[in-house]
Amino acid sequence: MGKGKILAGGAAALLLLGGGGVVAVVAALGGVYYWATSATYTALHTEYETHEVDFPVPFPLTDDEVEALRAEKLAALGDDAPEDGDPLEGVDPLEGVDLDALALAAAKERGKHYATGRYLCIECHGSDFAGGTMIDDAAMGKVLGPNITPGSRTADFAPSDWDRAVRHGVNGDGLGTMMPIGDFVKMSDRELSDIIVWARSLPASDAVVPRPAMGPLGTMLIATGNLTPEVAMVEDHHAPHEVLPPEEGVTEAFGEHLAQVCVGCHRESFDGGPIAIGPPDWPPAANLTSHADGVEGWSLEDFVSTLRTGKRPDGTDVAAPMTLMTPYANEMTDTELEAIWVYLQSLPAKPTGT
């Protein structure tokens, strides 16, 4: 039945009810929407208390990194390296080297990689990170990613403020945000520190981004519990975070760490199903386990190609929101993608949505 017939039928029904009936229906609908608006306001204005954390920005070079740099400097000297009896013997080849500057440069490089590849930050904060669009739909509402350049309020952020915003989804006023923190709650201190270093290097913008404004459908979904801000789903906002991420390599541990950004859609068990955090018209997330419903029979090459091209092994295109992931997959290293695959292959095969 077309929308026109539905509307015509609804109008006819209201006429049959008579004036009093129409008023009663309108009043009932108004009451329901008033309740939903009130419930949504409460959900979006709930205050949360989080722990206070601190960490260096940037992280200094580790002892292993310093020793590797020292060995590199010695190797570069070649035949000029000091020998026994040489006046320079015993002189540290790192003397005069600004280790703090090297640590800052390394942190900035890692932070850029995390923000533009591994953690998908552009998708919400915009290509210039002065603010982006998460949701802009008349029915769902308008949810914008905030400005995180040095021209914004983040200029005065301490590490604890960044932690509260990124890993807990809580503003400085204690109110929850729409930050998809399920993807970032397991981010390590050093990774967040690196992102802070990189964010502080961006061109400053004074763009002001308003708080979320939910539309009628978004309001009803939040009020009925069918769309829950992720800040409310964190069991313990005082749980400690890892200081360092797992060592990079093709390992289950590293892959599990990286795959955390996928749980918002694919679920903790990666068996897919309806996506709780997106618009109702998003198709179910794919099953990423080795079940027949999922990626049974896929190879590493199939997995990497699908992420980087947006086409499955059978030639079909991936659907939204996976269509948004291709640019980020192309920024990720082969090691990162292979580690995710190794981790996914280690999971129990499960039917979709179980």
C-alpha positions in Angstrom: 0.0 0.0 0.0 1.3 3.5 -0.9 1.9 6.3 1.5 -1.0 8.2 0.0 -3.5 5.4 0.6 -2.2 5.0 4.2 -2.7 8.8 4.8 -6.1 8.8 3.2 -7.2 5.8 5.2 -6.0 7.4 8.4 -7.8 10.6 7.6 -11.0 8.7 6.9 -10.7 6.8 10.2 -10.3 10.1 12.1 -13.4 11.5 10.4 -15.4 8.4 11.5 -14.2 9.0 15.1 -15.8 12.4 15.1 -14.4 15.6 16.6 -14.2 14.2 20.1 -12.4 11.1 18.9 -9.9 13.1 16.9 -9.2 15.3 20.0 -8.7 12.2 22.1 -6.3 10.5 19.7 -4.3 13.7 19.3 -4.2 14.2 23.0 -3.0 10.6 23.5 -0.3 10.9 20.9 0.7 14.2 22.5 1.0 12.5 25.8 3.1 9.7 24.5 5.5 12.1 22.8 5.7 14.3 25.9 6.7 11.2 27.9 9.2 10.2 25.2 10.7 13.7 25.1 11.0 13.8 28.9 12.6 10.3 29.0 15.1 11.2 26.3 16.0 14.5 28.0 16.7 12.5 31.2 18.8 10.0 29.3 20.9 12.7 27.6 21.2 14.7 30.8 22.3 12.0 33.2 25.5 12.8 35.0 28.3 10.3 35.3 31.3 10.2 37.6 34.5 8.8 36.1 38.0 8.2 37.5 40.8 10.7 37.2 43.8 9.5 35.2 47.0 11.0 34.3 49.7 10.1 31.8 52.6 11.9 29.9 51.9 13.7 26.7 53.9 12.6 24.8 55.1 9.4 26.3 59.0 9.4 26.5 60.9 6.9 24.4 61.1 3.5 26.1 64.5 2.1 27.2 64.3 -0.3 24.3 63.7 2.5 21.8 66.7 4.5 23.3 69.0 1.5 23.0 67.9 0.8 19.5 68.6 4.4 18.6 72.0 4.2 20.3 72.8 1.1 18.3 71.7 2.8 15.1 73.9 5.8 15.8 76.9 3.5 16.4 76.3 1.5 13.3 76.1 4.7 11.2 79.6 5.6 12.4 81.0 2.5 10.7 84.8 2.7 10.7 84.6 5.9 12.6 83.2 4.2 15.7 85.5 4.7 18.7 87.8 1.8 19.6 89.8 1.0 22.8 92.1 3.8 23.6 90.3 6.3 21.3 89.6 9.6 23.1 85.9 9.2 22.1 85.7 5.7 23.5 83.0 5.7 26.2 81.2 8.8 24.8 77.5 8.2 24.4 76.6 8.5 20.6 73.3 10.0 21.8 75.0 12.9 23.4 73.4 16.1 22.2 70.4 14.2 20.7 67.1 15.7 21.7 65.2 12.5 22.8 62.2 14.6 23.9 61.8 16.0 20.3 62.2 12.5 18.9 59.5 11.2 21.3 57.2 14.0 20.2 57.7 13.3 16.5 57.1 9.6 17.0 54.0 10.2 19.0 52.6 12.6 16.4 53.2 10.1 13.6 51.5 7.3 15.5 48.6 9.6 16.6 47.9 10.6 13.0 47.8 6.9 12.0 45.4 6.1 14.8 43.1 9.0 14.0 43.0 8.6 10.2 43.1 4.8 10.1 42.8 2.6 13.1 40.2 4.6 15.1 38.2 6.1 12.3 38.1 9.6 14.0 37.5 11.5 10.7 34.1 9.8 10.3 32.6 11.8 13.3 35.0 14.8 13.6 35.3 15.7 10.0 38.3 15.8 7.6 39.7 18.9 9.3 38.7 17.6 12.8 36.8 20.9 13.4 33.5 19.1 13.6 31.7 16.4 11.6 28.3 14.8 11.2 27.4 11.5 12.9 23.7 11.6 12.2 21.8 14.2 10.2 18.3 12.9 9.6 14.9 14.7 10.1 13.5 11.7 11.8 16.5 10.5 13.8 18.0 13.8 14.7 21.2 15.7 14.3 24.3 14.5 16.1 27.6 16.2 15.3 31.1 15.2 16.2 32.8 18.1 18.2 35.7 20.2 17.2 38.9 18.8 18.6 41.5 21.2 17.1 43.5 23.5 19.3 41.0 26.3 18.6 38.3 24.4 20.6 37.8 23.8 24.3 40.2 20.9 24.0 43.1 23.4 24.0 42.8 23.4 27.8 42.1 19.7 28.2 44.3 17.8 30.6 44.9 14.1 30.0 42.0 13.3 32.4 39.6 15.4 30.3 40.6 13.6 27.1 40.2 10.3 28.9 36.7 11.3 30.1 35.6 12.4 26.6 37.1 9.6 24.5 37.1 6.5 26.7 34.0 7.3 28.8 31.8 9.6 26.7 31.4 12.2 29.4 31.7 15.9 29.1 33.5 18.1 31.6 30.1 18.9 33.1 29.5 15.3 33.8 26.9 14.8 31.2 27.0 11.9 28.8 27.7 12.3 25.1 26.8 10.3 22.0 30.5 9.3 21.6 30.7 5.7 20.4 33.0 4.8 23.3 32.5 1.0 22.9 35.1 1.4 20.2 37.5 3.3 22.4 37.1 2.1 26.0 40.0 -0.3 25.6 42.3 2.3 24.0 45.6 2.4 25.9 47.0 5.5 27.7 49.8 5.8 25.1 47.5 5.5 22.1 45.3 8.3 23.6 48.4 10.3 24.4 49.6 10.0 20.8 46.2 11.1 19.5 46.4 14.2 21.8 49.8 15.1 20.5 48.6 14.8 16.9 45.4 16.8 17.7 47.4 19.6 19.2 49.4 19.9 16.0 46.3 20.5 13.8 45.3 23.9 12.5 43.2 25.7 15.0 39.5 26.2 14.3 37.0 28.1 16.5 34.0 26.2 15.1 31.3 25.6 17.7 29.4 22.4 17.5 26.0 22.2 19.3 24.9 19.3 21.5 22.8 16.5 19.9 19.2 17.3 18.9 17.1 14.2 18.6 14.3 14.0 16.0 10.9 12.3 16.7 12.1 8.8 15.8 15.4 9.2 17.7 13.5 10.4 20.7 11.2 7.4 20.7 14.0 5.0 20.2 15.9 6.4 23.2 12.8 6.6 25.3 11.9 3.0 24.7 15.4 1.7 25.2 16.0 0.8 21.6 18.8 3.3 21.2 21.0 3.6 24.2 23.9 6.1 24.4 27.0 4.0 24.9 28.0 6.0 27.9 25.2 4.3 29.7 26.4 0.8 28.7 29.8 1.0 30.4 29.7 -1.1 33.5 32.5 0.6 35.4 33.6 4.1 34.6 36.4 3.7 37.2 38.0 0.6 35.7 41.7 1.2 34.9 43.0 1.4 31.3 46.1 -0.4 29.9 49.1 1.9 29.8 50.5 0.4 26.6 48.8 -1.4 23.7 49.8 -4.9 22.8 53.0 -5.2 20.9 52.4 -4.9 17.2 52.5 -8.1 15.3 50.3 -10.8 13.6 49.0 -12.1 16.9 45.6 -12.7 18.5 46.3 -10.2 21.2 47.1 -7.4 18.9 44.2 -8.3 16.6 41.7 -8.4 19.5 42.9 -4.9 20.5 42.4 -3.5 17.0 39.0 -5.3 16.5 37.5 -3.4 19.5 36.5 -0.6 17.1 34.3 -3.2 15.3 32.1 -4.2 18.3 29.7 -1.3 18.1 28.3 -2.8 14.9 29.4 -6.5 14.9 28.9 -7.1 18.7 31.3 -8.4 21.3 31.0 -11.9 19.9 31.4 -10.7 16.2 28.4 -12.7 15.1 26.7 -9.6 13.7 23.0 -8.9 13.6 20.9 -5.7 13.9 23.0 -2.6 14.7 21.9 -1.0 17.9 23.7 2.3 17.5 22.6 3.2 14.0 19.5 4.3 12.1 16.8 1.7 11.7 17.4 1.4 7.9 20.9 0.1 8.4 21.1 -3.5 7.4 22.3 -6.1 10.0 26.0 -6.2 10.6 27.8 -9.1 8.9 28.8 -12.2 10.9 32.6 -12.2 11.1 33.0 -15.6 12.7 33.8 -18.7 10.7 30.2 -19.9 10.7 28.4 -20.6 7.4 26.4 -17.4 8.1 29.7 -15.5 8.3 33.1 -15.8 6.7 33.4 -19.6 6.5 35.7 -20.4 3.5 37.2 -16.9 3.3 40.9 -16.4 3.1 43.1 -13.6 4.5 43.2 -12.2 1.0 39.4 -12.2 0.8 39.1 -10.4 4.1 41.7 -7.7 3.3 40.4 -7.1 -0.2 36.8 -6.7 1.1 37.9 -4.1 3.6 40.0 -2.2 1.1 37.8 -2.4 -2.0 34.3 -2.6 -0.5 33.6 -5.7 -2.6 33.0 -9.2 -1.2 34.7 -12.3 -2.7 31.5 -13.0 -4.7 31.7 -9.5 -6.3 28.8 -7.9 -4.4 29.2 -4.6 -2.7 29.2 -4.2 1.1 26.4 -2.2 2.5 26.3 0.9 4.8 27.9 1.5 7.2 30.7 -0.7 6.0 30.9 1.5 2.8 32.4 4.1 5.1 35.2 1.9 6.3 37.1 1.5 3.0 39.3 4.7 3.4 40.3 3.7 6.9 41.2 0.1 5.9 43.4 1.5 3.2 45.3 3.6 5.9 45.8 0.5 8.0 49.0 -1.6 7.6 49.0 -5.2 6.4 50.1 -6.3 9.8 47.1 -4.6 11.5 44.6 -6.2 9.1 46.2 -9.6 9.3 46.2 -9.5 13.1 42.5 -8.7 13.0 41.9 -11.7 10.7 43.9 -14.0 13.0 41.8 -12.9 16.0 38.5 -13.3 14.1 39.6 -16.8 13.0 40.2 -17.7 16.7 36.6 -17.0 17.7 33.9 -19.7 18.0 31.8 -20.0 14.9 28.3 -18.8 15.7 25.0 -18.3 13.8 24.3 -14.6 13.1 22.8 -12.6 16.0 23.1 -15.3 18.7 
